[in-house]
Amino acid sequence: MKAWRIAVIGTMGLILGSLGGVALMDVWIRTHTLYPTPQNESAFLKTYSPQPVVDRFKCTNCNAQTGSGMSASAGKQFVRRTANYDGTFGLRPGQQFDLMDALRTDLLERINAAGARAVRQTGNAHEGFRADYASSNSVGSISILPMQASPVEGNRGWPPGFE
């Protein structure tokens, strides 16, 4: 009978100890995880949109579609934030490289205006650009992918000379 009590008490102690360990691990993970908050969001990412630059180049009489979105996720050492912009619009032939250069220039100017600094830049108008930046509360990288021509189905309602 005494051995049975010792076995039950030992098993209960083991179960309670395990539950306490799991609870302690959960508390440790929660306190060491960074969550998305306004304090760890870069001013640059909040405000940047390539749309004004795109508007200077795109065909204003053509059908156009744009889409954008933002997301954020928690992490152990950093918060990952992602912003996307995707547009389909008409350009005159050869303008895609001028647009890419204008996007790069605007991107670097806007990084500086937001109080951040570009710490590394790579790429070109043909292959796309990447800029790594740092500010007081964040580091990040921005990629501008190269333009892709969409197959023209009919004329999409675009005037002659646009692709």
RABELBEL-V104100 format. One record per pair of residues at least 12 apart in sequence whose C-alpha atoms are under 8 Angstrom apart, sorted by the first residue. I is the first residue (numbers start at 1). J is the second residue. Records with the same first field share a line. If there is no record, write none. Layout:
I->J  J
This chain:
32->76
33->74  75  76  77
34->74  75  76  77  78  79
35->73  74  75  79
36->72  73  74  79
39->137
40->79  137  138
41->81  137  138
42->135  137  138
43->114
44->110  111  114  116
45->83
48->110
49->85
50->85  103  106  107
53->99  102  103  106
54->99  103
57->91  95  99
58->89  90  91
59->89  90  91  92  158  162
61->158  159
62->89  90  156  157  158  159
63->89  90  156  157  158
64->87  88  89  90
65->87  88  89
66->85  86  87  88
67->84  85  86  87
68->83  84  85  86
69->83  84  85
70->82  83  84
71->83
90->158  162  163
91->162  163
92->161  162  163
93->161  162  163
96->147
97->125  126
98->125
100->125  128  146  147
101->124  125
104->129  144
108->131
111->133
115->135
116->133  134  135  136
117->133  134  135
118->131  132  133  134
119->131  132  133  134
120->132  133
125->146
126->146
127->145  146
128->143  144  145  146  147
129->143  144  145  146
130->142  143  144
131->143
149->163
